[in-house]
Amino acid sequence: MSRIPKGFPPNFMWGGAVAANQCEGAYDQDGKGLCLADINEFRDDIDITKKYNDEVSTTYITEALASTERIFPKRWGIDFYHTYKEDLKLLAELGLKTFRTSINWARIFPNGDDKEPNEKGLQFYDNLFDEIIQNGMEPMITVSHYEMPLNLTRKYCGWYSRELISFFEKYCQTVFDRYAGKVKYWILVNQINLIGHESFNHLGVAEDKVQDLKSAKYQAVHHEMVACAKASKYAHEHYPDMQIGMMLCGGPDYAATCRPEDQLAALKHNQMEYFYSDVLLRGSYPGYAFRFFEDHDIHVQFEKQDMEDLKNTCDFFSFSYYYTRVVSKDSYENGNTSERNKELPANPWGWSIDPIGLRILLNEFYDRYQKPIFVTENGVGYYDKPEDGKIHDPYRVEYYRSHIEQMKEAIKDGVDLRGYYAWGPIDIVSCSSSEMSKRYGFIYVDIDDYGKGSGKRIRKDSFDWYKKVIATNGENLD
């Protein structure tokens, strides 16, 4: 008797994902404080393959806040704060079973260390989650997605300061208590392993406030993981049905050659990408991490209680998947970095396209953790050009088709894959480059890199295709 699944399970969660900081806008309305993403700048004088959020100094922060000429697109996003009802109707028409977004931390605690939460911020998410549910979608909510209150960087030192553990714990308790009857699935931190690129956006550590930035990042993420474990404990004790997840930015990164030295380098590199999920799903620090710290002169301070707290693990594993890279002995020894895989095609931003890599990673993660898995981001950015009011995007259809085919193969391999979230189902401001012209959505939004445009929403050709995929539970990919 065959035990191989024939396709996606009947209750598979077909979804789409966005982040509050990339879509909501309204950065200074209804009591919201400034968050880290509000100072992500768009620049049109940088090669698109080199656009990403770099390290940030206190000088940069001061100058960004004072500027009236520089462009910070995440402050206006696509105005989802005011258009969410209409946008969610479109996503319901698409057929989404589930919708992932984040809570902007600075809407709830504008300064991060406030004694009381901002009621107007809490009410906005009450209204948003109600609307998601009324449109037939299960909400999956990220607690921290590059929206740390900027004050926690300026007054403290981001996650490097141990005080943030209690601030985050209070924030989690507030939103868990408020939305327990509406939100079952939670991701605590978006792509927690991103401490190389997106480092400041993630950890909020200004580079000139610490002496050893490399050690400071690992100290910061240690505090963050302890806070996540404490939040998981609270959720499990108070809301047994609540599902708490952790999330990585997925690879995998391949060895550059068959040489044993490159194979070992890739192993070591990938271990330190999986380090965060090993801690948050297994409940302790792995030995290879201590070896890595010693070999790279990294110093992390632990308190005795931390190791007890970390035993409170998450319920499910999730990851984003965009591209794969390669690792050699030289790249590993040069800062544990990876390189573009020139054997693979890429989008204009240099992100390689590797559908089989998704199947590999799904198998690897399920073998490693034996936990339910959600692919909580997958997509590709391209330039889209309207023609007679329509957007023809066969390149996007092909990208999704090839990746969904590999997910189906992974399910046949025995992987317990529960859901898939296309990033993002509607055009939003790019995370890494703060531009609108890098478009991911099935729905076009008429706003340019400078915030100009009608804001009109237009269904792309891929909209009808993904709608058909969902309606047939992944069977019809033509």
Secondary structure as UniProt FT lines:
FT   TURN            10..11
FT   STRAND          13..17
FT   HELIX           20..23
FT   TURN            27..28
FT   TURN            30..31
FT   HELIX           36..39
FT   HELIX           48..50
FT   HELIX           58..66
FT   HELIX           73..75
FT   TURN            76..78
FT   HELIX           80..94
FT   STRAND          98..102
FT   HELIX           105..108
FT   TURN            110..111
FT   HELIX           119..134
FT   TURN            135..136
FT   STRAND          138..144
FT   HELIX           151..154
FT   HELIX           158..160
FT   HELIX           163..179
FT   TURN            180..182
FT   STRAND          185..189
FT   TURN            190..193
FT   TURN            197..198
FT   HELIX           199..203
FT   HELIX           207..209
FT   HELIX           213..238
FT   TURN            240..241
FT   STRAND          243..249
FT   STRAND          253..255
FT   HELIX           260..282
FT   HELIX           287..295
FT   TURN            296..297
FT   HELIX           304..309
FT   TURN            310..311
FT   STRAND          316..321
FT   STRAND          325..327
FT   HELIX           329..333
FT   TURN            334..335
FT   STRAND          339..340
FT   TURN            342..343
FT   TURN            348..349
FT   HELIX           355..369
FT   STRAND          373..378
FT   TURN            388..389
FT   HELIX           394..412
FT   TURN            413..414
FT   STRAND          417..423
FT   TURN            431..433
FT   STRAND          443..445
FT   TURN            449..450
FT   STRAND          457..459
FT   HELIX           461..471
FT   TURN            472..474
//
